[in-house]
């Protein structure tokens, strides 16, 4: 394996009722005024908002609110949030929601101390140097944002969806209560599972192989394949919700990709879809993934795909290519079994912008480290997903 | 799974040549004078000592040395080290060696700020409140001490070997260069592998089951079962050494036991052996483990042992008890294949002190959370290991 550097500074409080640590932990971290940021109000319906307010009030922590963060969070919201933090003297951000809320809050945390356009972080014009501390109260198993330093933001003006990352943006602590995900609808639960699996694929199908990391990747895949359908059919099943919640965190906290060059092609070409059509990221990933797999499958990569088929799906057979193709089919079938659309056309997307999206995807860098994708490769993948 | 709290503050620098970060990282952490602690000089023969000195001199960091830390480190050495740190104004400890050196340095780090007898930490008379920061330069894949807060120390006067732990004792950072383990002899490499596997067993055979953690435990076991024998037959095989080095860290950095009640019976009854007979910890574990497994195997636990057999050793068969027994045999055979003695009598240990050791093992607490062990159970395990 390649050399690596690992730092996991985010404290995790996992389990039922862990919200009870929020107030005292904020106090310990020196919080004197918080920003409470969330999405479109689901946390007000499922009790999470009330639990947080009780903690803040109970510990005498004043706060301001930023509501209405979108599923594909916008740079305009980042700007508004940073302004609010400056004006109100906020010294700690509470991100209460899914990955979109957490990503937005990380970007706000960095933008707070940056006098320029925060979009500069995403176009690589500047890097993150100073941030407000962030904590996450997670409400959806999906992005892993609760324990990593990444953020993905959409610029509506340019119709771009770009990512950036910094160790400084890793949350100080995150509260992961599986009960908070009981009310997540089936389609969002399914999209979250696809997102988790895609994060694993991006690191598993990469070079060089790393024995423990690849076995751990298979462990995460097997966990969500086993517990994901249970969480969808029994939304209140604590253990199933706990399994996918923790799997989602491990999938993207850095452990699986140690000493490997992650691929990330599927994510980058999906970002174009959700930037242009505002679709759910996990849904886009579920549609693109089997097509990406077929695109990069060749005699050289067949061994790794066959290993995936044998170890994760228990597919029997000696011929790598046959097992690999079956494994790819099983992947798509699994996403379909969760109720995820299997074609872009089901989302009302046609081929009219495929070339524009391919150009946009390639604007800032090459795509794909397991297999480099050309412009025409990307268009092929979009086209085969119709 | 049970609720859990996870914090992994130790930064890991993994790979060939990572010693080059030592000086600048110590400087960044505010080190003005270091204690360089090590064992009986193997680091002087394999170049590790010279590499460290070059880093310290290159960055103008003054240091004092503490040499001669024993494989089962003594409380007397802890006292001497703490005294040295006080007298010399040391503000950072560099633990260069295997788990014994790192454990000793953690205890020194805590004893530095404790005016009483440092053995009090181990008899639970006091807890760790303030420590000197520690970094580890690891030279053996085994204990996982490089990324956890535990320490095990031997008191020669009382012939006790006891452990304690604190998040405060987790190393600030650790340097893991697989090349530094090329010169580890076969018997120590083998004992290290047994130690790693035992750490996994203590967390895997525990309640409640946790889907991802148990799959990750199997991943660690499969890694060392695959790469361990390679490291023994080809001591300079970088990838094999890297695999077991990282597996050793993951085995005991907290991830595998999250939300589970670890068993730790085998470790506790082994500590009596190495306290009384000063044997290598991993060797003792390898001898006791299959006997512990057979002792706690019953109709209720057979399912978990059979799962272990099927998932880790690929044993076929529908009958849990049959597969479980085969899995236990395979475990013992694997240790033997690494050249580890399979009987206590091979180490010159007879039954004369078994009752004394059982009493000593039970002195501070009950033993075994997967299966509680009585005094006679412990004696049975020792006896069956003769």
Contacts between the chains, C-beta under 8 A, distances in Angstrom:
chain1	res1	chain2	res2	distance
A	1	B	15	7.7
A	1	B	239	7.1
A	1	B	242	5.6
A	1	B	243	7.9
A	1	B	246	7.7
A	2	B	15	6.9
A	3	B	14	6.2
A	3	B	15	2.8
A	3	B	16	6.5
A	3	B	17	7.5
A	3	B	18	6.4
A	4	B	12	7.6
A	4	B	14	5.0
A	4	B	15	6.4
A	5	B	11	7.2
A	5	B	12	7.0
A	5	B	13	5.7
A	5	B	14	7.4
A	6	B	11	7.0
A	6	B	12	4.2
A	6	B	14	7.0
A	7	B	11	4.7
A	7	B	12	7.5
A	8	B	8	4.3
A	8	B	9	8.0
A	9	B	8	8.0
A	9	B	9	6.5
A	11	B	5	7.2
A	11	B	6	7.0
A	11	B	7	4.7
A	12	B	4	7.6
A	12	B	5	7.0
A	12	B	6	4.2
A	12	B	7	7.5
A	13	B	5	5.7
A	14	B	3	6.3
A	14	B	4	5.0
A	14	B	5	7.4
A	14	B	6	7.0
A	14	B	258	7.3
A	14	B	259	7.1
A	15	B	1	7.7
A	15	B	2	6.9
A	15	B	3	2.8
A	15	B	4	6.4
A	15	B	259	7.3
A	16	B	3	6.5
A	17	B	3	7.5
A	18	B	3	6.4
A	210	B	243	8.0
A	211	B	223	5.0
A	211	B	226	6.4
A	211	B	227	6.1
A	211	B	239	7.8
A	211	B	243	4.7
A	212	B	219	6.1
A	212	B	220	6.5
A	212	B	223	4.4
A	212	B	243	6.2
A	212	B	246	5.6
A	212	B	247	5.3
A	212	B	250	6.5
A	215	B	218	7.8
A	215	B	219	3.5
A	215	B	220	8.0
A	215	B	222	5.7
A	215	B	223	6.2
A	216	B	216	5.5
A	216	B	219	4.9
A	218	B	215	7.8
A	218	B	219	7.3
A	219	B	212	6.1
A	219	B	215	3.5
A	219	B	216	4.9
A	219	B	218	7.3
A	219	B	219	5.2
A	220	B	212	6.5
A	220	B	215	8.0
A	222	B	215	5.7
A	223	B	211	4.9
A	223	B	212	4.4
A	223	B	215	6.2
A	226	B	211	6.5
A	227	B	211	6.1
A	239	B	1	7.1
A	239	B	211	7.8
A	242	B	1	5.6
A	242	B	259	7.8
A	243	B	1	7.9
A	243	B	210	8.0
A	243	B	211	4.6
A	243	B	212	6.2
A	246	B	1	7.6
A	246	B	212	5.7
A	246	B	258	7.5
A	247	B	212	5.3
A	250	B	212	6.5
A	255	B	255	7.7
A	258	B	14	7.3
A	258	B	246	7.5
A	259	B	14	7.1
A	259	B	15	7.3
A	259	B	242	7.8
